[in-house]
């Protein structure tokens, strides 16, 4: 897997002003928090709670957006909009796509974290 297909590392490093310590902290926080955010999204979908879905997806969108993970951001945004519109059609499919993309993001972040430690 090429991490550049998942993360815009160039944009990420510009945003962080090449601060590797900050990058490590952001990665640690994200890896700790995103599973609970995915559970919140899944629970909102299961209970068909649009407001909860909108909120949880928005939170995840911001967290993954920190890493310039454009596809994951787009999928979280789709879920956010579905929650806002109380639209639960195809929501499980979007959730699955997001879950798959987040697996790629997590792998890319592990690679990135290892690279920053090695430098």
N, C-alpha and C positions, 0 to 999 in steps of 0.2 A: 504494500500500500504506500502510495506517495502522499505524505502528509500535506503537500501543497494542493492536492485535490480536495482536501477536507477543510484545511485552514488557510487563510490568506496570511501566511507568516510575515510577509513583507509589511503589510498593513498593521499587523499585530505589533511588530517591533517598532514601527513608527509611533503607534499609539502609546506604547510603553516606554518610549525613548530609550530603547535597548536595555531597560532595567531588568536584568535576569533574576534578581532577587524578588522583585515584584511579580514577575512571570511565575516563578516557583510558588509564591504565596497564592496567586490567583488559581493556579492549577490545583493546589491542595484543597482550597476552599470549594472549588467546583466539584472535584471528585468526591468530596465529603457530602455536598448538598444535593447534587442532581438526582440521586436515586429517590430521595424523599419527594422531590418535585415531580418526578415521573409517577410516583405512587399517588400523589395528589391529583395529577391529571387523570390517571386511570380511575381513581375513585369518583371524580367528577363526571367522567364519561359513563361509568356504571350507574351512578345515581341520576344521570341526565340533568346535572346542575350546571346550567350555562354560565352563571356568575362565577362559580368555583373554577370551572374550566377556563374561563377567560383569565381569571387572576393567576391560576397556576401556570398556564401556558405563557402568560406575559412575564412572569417571574423567571421561568426557564429561558425564555427568549433573551432576556437581558443578560442572564448568566452566560449562556453560550455565545451571545453576541460579543462578549469581552474577548473572545478568541478569534473573531472574524470568521466564524464557521457559517458561511452564508446559507448553505442548504439546510442546516439544522435550524438556523434562525427563521428561514422561510417556512419550514414545516411547523415550528412552534407558533409562528404568526398565523398560519392557517387554522390551527387549533384555537388560538385566541379569538379569531374572528368567528369561528363556528360557535364558540361559547357566547360571544357577544350577541350573536343572532339566534341563540337557542337552536342551532342547526346541528342535529346529531346524525344526519345522513353522511355515510362514508367516514365518520369520525374515527372509527376503529382502524380503518385502513391508513389514515393519516398518522394516527398514533403509532402503528407498526412501522411506518416509514421513518418516523421520528426516532423510534427506538433503535432501528438499524443504523440510522445516521449518527446517533449519539454513540453507538458502539465504535464507529469509525473515529469520531471526535475523541473519545477516551483513548483509543489506541494511538492516535496522532499526538495527543497531549503527553502520553507516556514517552513516546519517542522524543518529543520536544524537551521534556523535562530531563531525560537522560542526556540529550545533547548539551543542554545548558550546564549540567553538572560536569560534563566531560570537558567543557571549554575552560 
